[in-house]
Amino acid sequence: MNTLKLKGKIAEKGKTQVELAKILNISTQSFNAKLNGRAVFDIEEAKKLIAELQIENIKEMRREYTWTNKCLRWKYKILKG
C-alpha cells in the first residue's frame, strides 16, 4: 500500500488516526499498524475507509492505495455492478 498517499488523503479530509480507528472499531495501535503496512485492512475496513475518506474513483484508489488481493477482488465486483 502506498502509505504516503493514504496519509495524504487522511490529512486532506482532516481526519485523525484516532477518529478513523473508532470508525473501524479497532484500536489506534491496530490502525497505525495497518496504515504503515505492518498489517492489512480487511474488506470491511477498506469499505469504511473508502466511504469516510470519500474516495469516489475506485480505479484511482486501487492504483494509489492498493489494499490486499481480497479487497481488489471486491473493488472489481463493485466496478462491474
C-alpha positions as a Markdown table, in Angstrom:
| # | Residue | x | y | z |
|---|---|---|---|---|
| 1 | Met | 0.0 | 0.0 | 0.0 |
| 2 | Asn | 1.2 | 3.5 | -0.8 |
| 3 | Thr | 1.1 | 4.8 | 2.8 |
| 4 | Leu | 2.0 | 8.3 | 1.9 |
| 5 | Lys | -1.0 | 8.7 | -0.5 |
| 6 | Leu | -3.3 | 7.3 | 2.1 |
| 7 | Lys | -1.9 | 9.5 | 4.9 |
| 8 | Gly | -2.3 | 12.4 | 2.5 |
| 9 | Lys | -5.9 | 11.6 | 1.9 |
| 10 | Ile | -6.5 | 11.3 | 5.7 |
| 11 | Ala | -4.9 | 14.8 | 6.2 |
| 12 | Glu | -6.8 | 16.2 | 3.2 |
| 13 | Lys | -10.1 | 15.2 | 4.9 |
| 14 | Gly | -9.0 | 16.5 | 8.3 |
| 15 | Lys | -9.3 | 13.1 | 9.9 |
| 16 | Thr | -7.0 | 11.6 | 12.6 |
| 17 | Gln | -5.9 | 8.1 | 13.2 |
| 18 | Val | -7.9 | 8.1 | 16.4 |
| 19 | Glu | -11.1 | 9.1 | 14.7 |
| 20 | Leu | -10.6 | 6.5 | 11.9 |
| 21 | Ala | -9.7 | 3.7 | 14.3 |
| 22 | Lys | -13.0 | 4.4 | 16.2 |
| 23 | Ile | -15.0 | 4.3 | 12.9 |
| 24 | Leu | -13.3 | 1.0 | 12.0 |
| 25 | Asn | -13.9 | -0.3 | 15.6 |
| 26 | Ile | -10.2 | -1.1 | 16.0 |
| 27 | Ser | -7.5 | 0.2 | 18.4 |
| 28 | Thr | -5.4 | 3.2 | 17.4 |
| 29 | Gln | -2.4 | 0.9 | 17.5 |
| 30 | Ser | -4.0 | -1.5 | 15.0 |
| 31 | Phe | -5.0 | 1.3 | 12.7 |
| 32 | Asn | -1.4 | 2.6 | 12.8 |
| 33 | Ala | 0.0 | -0.8 | 12.0 |
| 34 | Lys | -2.3 | -1.1 | 9.1 |
| 35 | Leu | -1.6 | 2.4 | 7.9 |
| 36 | Asn | 2.1 | 1.8 | 8.0 |
| 37 | Gly | 1.9 | -1.6 | 6.2 |
| 38 | Arg | 2.7 | -3.8 | 9.2 |
| 39 | Ala | -0.8 | -5.3 | 8.9 |
| 40 | Val | -3.6 | -5.2 | 6.3 |
| 41 | Phe | -7.0 | -3.6 | 6.2 |
| 42 | Asp | -9.7 | -6.3 | 5.7 |
| 43 | Ile | -12.6 | -5.8 | 3.2 |
| 44 | Glu | -15.0 | -4.2 | 5.7 |
| 45 | Glu | -12.4 | -1.8 | 6.9 |
| 46 | Ala | -11.5 | -0.9 | 3.3 |
| 47 | Lys | -15.2 | -0.2 | 2.6 |
| 48 | Lys | -15.5 | 2.1 | 5.6 |
| 49 | Leu | -12.3 | 4.0 | 4.7 |
| 50 | Ile | -13.5 | 4.5 | 1.2 |
| 51 | Ala | -16.7 | 5.9 | 2.5 |
| 52 | Glu | -15.2 | 8.0 | 5.3 |
| 53 | Leu | -12.4 | 9.5 | 3.1 |
| 54 | Gln | -14.9 | 10.0 | 0.2 |
| 55 | Ile | -12.8 | 8.1 | -2.3 |
| 56 | Glu | -15.0 | 8.2 | -5.4 |
| 57 | Asn | -12.8 | 6.8 | -8.1 |
| 58 | Ile | -12.2 | 3.2 | -7.3 |
| 59 | Lys | -9.7 | 2.8 | -10.0 |
| 60 | Glu | -7.7 | 5.7 | -8.6 |
| 61 | Met | -8.0 | 4.2 | -5.1 |
| 62 | Arg | -6.8 | 0.8 | -6.4 |
| 63 | Arg | -3.8 | 2.4 | -8.1 |
| 64 | Glu | -2.9 | 4.7 | -5.3 |
| 65 | Tyr | -3.8 | 2.7 | -2.2 |
| 66 | Thr | -3.5 | -1.0 | -3.3 |
| 67 | Trp | -5.1 | -3.0 | -0.5 |
| 68 | Thr | -5.0 | -6.8 | -0.3 |
| 69 | Asn | -5.9 | -9.1 | -3.1 |
| 70 | Lys | -9.3 | -9.7 | -1.4 |
| 71 | Cys | -10.1 | -6.0 | -1.4 |
| 72 | Leu | -9.0 | -5.7 | -5.1 |
| 73 | Arg | -11.5 | -8.5 | -6.0 |
| 74 | Trp | -14.2 | -6.7 | -4.0 |
| 75 | Lys | -13.5 | -3.5 | -6.0 |
| 76 | Tyr | -13.7 | -5.3 | -9.3 |
| 77 | Lys | -17.1 | -6.6 | -8.3 |
| 78 | Ile | -18.2 | -3.0 | -7.5 |
| 79 | Leu | -16.9 | -1.8 | -10.9 |
| 80 | Lys | -18.9 | -4.5 | -12.7 |
| 81 | Gly | -22.0 | -3.5 | -10.9 |
